[in-house]
């Protein structure tokens, strides 16, 4: 039972971060800085990239870089 609850909570956290990533590139950001990307499961990053690129095909993510605010 505990592992089921843990899995549910991890999915909720993942969903929140995917939603935030999408919303931010739709609203204000052109990309993400991923300082500790290697410490997060690669399946999450694949899903994150898909969600972000669906919202903004020009968004930068999936590499070490700067989180940039849109100009203009």
Residue pairs with C-beta under 8 A, 6 or more apart in sequence:
14 44
14 47
17 44
17 48
18 47
18 48
18 51
21 32
21 48
21 51
21 52
21 61
22 51
22 52
22 54
22 55
23 55
24 32
25 31
25 32
25 52
25 55
25 56
25 59
26 55
26 56
28 69
28 70
29 59
29 67
29 68
29 69
29 70
30 56
30 58
30 59
30 60
30 68
30 69
30 70
31 59
31 60
31 61
31 65
31 66
31 67
31 68
32 52
32 59
32 60
32 61
32 65
32 67
33 64
33 65
33 66
33 67
34 45
34 61
34 62
34 63
34 64
34 65
35 64
37 45
37 62
37 64
45 62
48 61
48 62
49 61
49 62
52 59
52 61
53 59
53 61
60 68
